Amino acid sequence: MYDIAKRRQFKTVGELRKLIENLPDNTEVSICGDNYCFYHEEQDKSCICLDCEDLEDYYEER
């Protein structure tokens, strides 16, 4: 069960870093209760997406 007192919203990488900086390296990550987590980054580094889908259709071929 999650601790309601630790619920936080974040919008930027800096805010996310502050939320997780004190967690152990082996802390498990889940997104919407899914065990499969994917990291997606815009080519210009302006935005990232954390998702439980691989979003393959959103990638450009290089």
Secondary structure, DSSP 4 states (H G I P E B T S, - for coil): ---GGG-----SHHHHHHHHTTS-TT----BTTBS--EEEE-TTSS-EEEESS--GGGPPP-
